[in-house]
Each structure stands twice: as C-alpha cells, then as structure tokens.
Amino acid sequence: MAKTMTKSRGNSTTGGALVPWLGVSLIVILFDQLSKIAIVKTFAYGAQHALTSFFSLVLVYNRGAAFGFLSTASGWQRWAFTALGIVATLVICALLKRHGHQRLFSLALALILGGALGNVIDRVMYGHVIDFLDFHVGAWHWPAFNLADSAITVGAVLLIYDELRRVRGAR
C-alpha cells in the first residue's frame, strides 16, 4: 500500500512540473499574437518602417516554413505545417511531463512549444504566418520573422547548450 501511494505521489509531482512550462509557452503565445495584431492593425501589407539603419518593421505573410520554404506550393503546406506543429506540441508536452524537473531543457522546450503554437494559430486563422521583424546590413538581408520564430530559435539554442553541458558533465 505504501509503495502504491509513493508511486502515485511521484506521478503527480512529475505531472505538476508540466504546468509552469505550459505557462511559459502561454506567455510566448500571448506576446507573439499581440505583437502580430498590433502590426496588422498598424501597417499595410509590405509597408516598412525603418527604426534603425539595420532594423525595420514590415508586414509580410509567409505561407511556407522558415525563410519562405514551400511558400509557393499549392496550399497543402498550410495543413502540413499545421499538423507538424500539432505533432510537435504533443511530443513536447510528453517530454515536459517526463522531464519538467530539468529547468534548462524544459525552458527550451517551452519556448519552442509557444513559438510553434503561435505560428499554428496564424496558419489556422489566416492561412499564413504573419512576419514583421526585418534585419538588414548593407546588401545582406535576413528574411522577416516574428516573436514565435524568435522563441523557437532561442529554444533550439538552449537545447543545444543544455545537451553540450550534459555531455561535458558525463565525462
């Protein structure tokens, strides 16, 4: 009996670790969606407002994936990338539930989750992702992106850092 109770408490503690990370993801989604709403209400499509010599705000739509990959496809990519985002959400939630006690790993996953869902929301609601952050230096120009993309990128970098740290610690 005592063994069963201990195991049950352990599962509830593990499951409880999921909630804070979902909160981080929710914050990412909220900031992402609010920023996109502000840009859509403020800018006409393609309108650009230079803030510095290397940074502008611009309203563009991306029907594809990163850097416009598959943006000229016939429309199937909207649902394929939406499905991919939903599958990623399920996998990440399972990982967070299992590893919620690992702070850096879970933070990285929570950022990726929030970013993925922010872009899934766009695809479902509008049929495209709203991008607006535009960096450029001289003739070099980075494709426009959004806060969701930034969260995904930061999360990926943190995952790599966490794994490198873990590998070094195992030596």
Buried (B, 14 or more C-beta within 10 A) or exposed (E): EEEEEEEEEEEEEBEEBBEBBBEBBBBBBEBBBEBBEEBBEEBEEEEEEEEEEEEBBBBBBBBBBEEBEBBEEEEEBBEBBBEBBBEBBEEBBEBBBBBBEBEBBBBBBBBBBBBBBBBBBBBEEBEBBBBBBBBBEEEEEEBBBBBBBBBBBBBBEBBEEBEEEEEEEEE
